[in-house]
Amino acid sequence: MTATPFRLLLLEDNAGDARLVQTALAEHAPGEFAVTRVERLADALVRIASEHFDAVLCDLGLPDSTGLATAQAIAARAPALPLVVLTGSHNEDLGRAAIHHGAQDYVIKGEASGPMVARTLQEGGLATFRVDLLLPDEAQVLHNIFDIHLLADRLLAATEWVMQQQETKGLRIGYMSTSNGTAAALQAAARLPEAVGAVVSRGGRPDLARTFLPQVKAPTLLLVGENDHAATEQNQKAYQQLACPKELIIVPGASHLFEEPGTFDQVAVHARAWFLRYLVQESA
């Protein structure tokens, strides 16, 4: 039940620039990133082939490769591995061009704050779709809020719609939920195991999924606040009933709504790493 760091391969031959990136990430999310740095493209390709990484952050000017050829080589070696390129302020066009050659995004050197780098890495390669499972008037009825089967039916209908759209059909599905929506997400994952590839819960009620918990096959991450004692107990009980790949992470200093400074950022880091691992890399 320990946190798994986001494994980042940093391809940067300039020691000063590399240190700035590592410092920004460490200050923004201490202990959340495990950074491996290499200076040459050839070394990066070897590491990618032999080790697991959640994303690559690379400079386009290296001793053995320059420009778009660097991005193309990495994308060709690991098409499903999220790639973000580093570029100078005068080379934004190069960064945008890299996106057309396999990168998910680019970051301008000198403007790479911790939150911005983290956001870019975690959002690389994932599409999102937000859905409310109840209409506003339905949400005023307490029975509807606790009707997990109804909520799961609605979520499955939304899932089937997404799977039929031209832009998203063929993509693996992940659910991120909170509150009672977590029980609905887990029930839906149990009922549609061939389509749902991962579930992440933030301060949710997985215990309300009850008999569906042992049937869930999608890797499930449960995130709860350290100071949310009721949710911690509920999640621990549900965690024991899950038979799928799973992890329970207690976010230090967080309450039920994760309103404390930096706690929601930690949720984003963990959730993005989970989805990248189980939706992107395992489908490669």
MORAMO-V257145 format. One record per residue. D_CENTER is the distance of its C-alpha to the mean C-alpha in Angstrom with 2 decimals. Layout:
# MORAMO-V257145
{{D_CENTER} {D_CENTER}}
This chain:
# MORAMO-V257145
{{17.58} {16.79} {13.51} {12.15} {11.78} {9.37} {12.04} {13.14} {16.28} {18.32} {21.19} {23.70} {27.44} {28.30} {28.14} {28.27} {25.34} {23.26} {24.32} {23.35} {19.72} {19.56} {21.38} {19.22} {16.02} {18.13} {19.65} {16.58} {14.60} {17.22} {16.33} {12.54} {12.91} {15.20} {16.78} {19.15} {21.53} {23.88} {26.48} {27.31} {25.68} {27.57} {26.11} {22.51} {23.21} {24.69} {21.79} {19.27} {21.67} {22.15} {19.01} {15.32} {12.99} {9.29} {10.74} {14.30} {15.88} {19.50} {22.81} {24.88} {28.14} {28.62} {31.83} {31.48} {29.59} {29.51} {28.06} {26.18} {27.29} {24.73} {21.76} {23.53} {24.10} {20.52} {19.36} {22.30} {21.60} {17.91} {17.23} {13.77} {12.59} {10.99} {13.98} {14.80} {18.52} {20.62} {23.77} {26.79} {27.70} {30.40} {28.18} {25.78} {27.27} {26.25} {22.62} {22.75} {24.57} {21.95} {19.49} {22.18} {22.30} {18.80} {16.78} {13.88} {15.25} {17.79} {18.49} {22.14} {23.54} {25.03} {22.72} {19.54} {19.03} {16.46} {14.52} {14.83} {13.78} {10.66} {9.85} {10.86} {8.93} {5.45} {6.91} {8.77} {9.64} {8.05} {10.73} {10.90} {14.01} {15.22} {18.11} {20.67} {22.16} {25.51} {27.86} {29.02} {32.31} {30.80} {28.58} {31.86} {32.96} {31.84} {32.31} {29.74} {27.02} {27.67} {28.28} {25.22} {26.70} {27.15} {23.59} {22.35} {24.86} {23.59} {19.94} {21.24} {23.37} {20.53} {18.58} {21.77} {22.27} {18.94} {19.81} {23.17} {22.26} {23.03} {19.91} {17.47} {19.62} {18.64} {14.86} {13.16} {12.38} {9.71} {10.87} {9.74} {13.08} {15.50} {19.18} {21.03} {18.40} {16.65} {19.90} {20.03} {16.56} {17.66} {21.05} {19.79} {17.64} {20.88} {22.97} {20.97} {19.65} {20.12} {17.66} {14.83} {12.44} {10.08} {10.48} {9.05} {12.03} {12.81} {16.50} {17.30} {20.32} {19.44} {23.09} {24.30} {23.10} {25.98} {27.31} {24.23} {22.20} {23.85} {23.33} {19.52} {18.38} {14.63} {12.66} {12.25} {10.71} {13.17} {12.88} {16.34} {18.32} {20.95} {23.64} {22.87} {25.25} {25.70} {22.03} {21.74} {24.69} {23.53} {20.14} {22.00} {24.40} {21.87} {19.99} {23.35} {23.81} {20.61} {21.51} {18.20} {15.81} {14.74} {13.98} {15.27} {14.41} {16.99} {15.98} {19.19} {21.32} {19.37} {21.33} {20.51} {19.23} {17.40} {19.85} {20.70} {19.96} {16.72} {15.49} {13.22} {11.72} {11.05} {9.34} {6.93} {6.59} {6.39} {4.17} {1.20} {3.92} {4.93} {4.11} {5.13} {7.72} {9.08} {8.97} {9.65} {11.45} {13.32} {14.65} {16.13}}
